[in-house]
Amino acid sequence: MDDDLITERRSVACPQVFGHLRQVTGGPARHAALVGCLTEYCRQHELTLCGVFTDREAMVAVRSPAFVGLLDALELPDAYGAVVPALGHLGPKHVVSERQRQIGATGTRLIVIRPFRPTTERVPLIGVSPGLQAQGDT
């Protein structure tokens, strides 16, 4: 798991990262919130967020303009890696693994803030019919 360690345990000079977002819905406020998420994460982990590239099209090609911009930035000499809020920000499922491979080919890291999607599985209450929900102090 040494590959997963970030700056706290690895000697890195000027750890510069570049963000990538996929924002198909939502307006400027949502984009600002996503950029704020990346900014705060980078601040907490002593990373310098140097820029954010955003895909806005629902149908994303593997080499979209925003992703090509990210790859170009990752080729810079002091680039440490790319940061995304979740893997879904790399695009639809059918392009994520290829984009991960292309980021890895630059010799930099991919940092995923929320690596796993939380489950929403509901646990049934013992002694309660599945169609009923508990109400109040019963």
Buried (B, 14 or more C-beta within 10 A) or exposed (E): EEEEEBEEEEEBEEBBBBBBBBBEEEEEEEBEEBBEBBBEBBEEBEBEBBEBBBBBEEEBEBEBEBBBBBBEBBEEEEBBBBBBBBBBBBBEEEBBEEBBEBBEEBEBBBBBBBEEEEEEEEEEEEEEEEEEEEEEEE
